């Protein structure tokens, strides 16, 4: 009887281990799917807009071929960016190190602001930048750091766009800190409750009705993989502040 009990207990344990492994695989697949759907939405939407613009320019009499060429060039750029994002997510799943190089952070952020211009304008947001002069290059994966910035900017624009009144101001600044660079994204939106300042980085936690809850979690993982830190603070008198650090090339080498 004792042997039978042990055999049955071992069988149950093995079944539980098998079930847990299957649930873990399903969870990983779900996180990957959520990551892809969140990160790749922007380049797909941009490619669609550029393709529609190309069709509109073709319908003109005569067709505006220079504008068509420019719009199609945008489609190519968008699809290349989507491919880069998928490649970076694959690297994250494989726990591969970021593809780091020496990056001019001020230039990289300026490119992201230009990329998010349509969302910024449609939300009625005014952007102010204060970039540190002579900021040394950081040791980073350019695409991944730009994804972090794009996520923070779009989140701020969406939050302020939902406001019925009040100033909609987005301030983006860089400065040199002890180990590299500090980036600050400050908005005048509804803000974040103190109890949620840390929780907003939890996977699948979201305050948006249509949010996936993956954006800030992914951003924190990216920054951590670079040896930096991402955190949130309250803005005074209202709004939210997101800050993250990126090691300089000396710290990352």
ABEGO torsion letter per residue (X at the ends): XAAAAAAAAAAAAAAAAAAAAAAAAAAAAAAAAAAAAAAAAAAAAAAAAAAAAAAAAAABOBBBAAAAAAAAAAAAAAAAAAAAAAAAAAAAAAGBBBBBBBBBAAAAAAAAAAAAAAAAAAAGBBBBBBBBBGBBBBBBBAAAAAAAAAAAAAAAAAAAAABABEBBBBBBBBBBBAAEBBBBBBBABAEBBAAAAAAAABBGBBABAABAGAAAAAAAAAAAAAGBBBBBBBBOABEBBBBBBBBBAAAAX
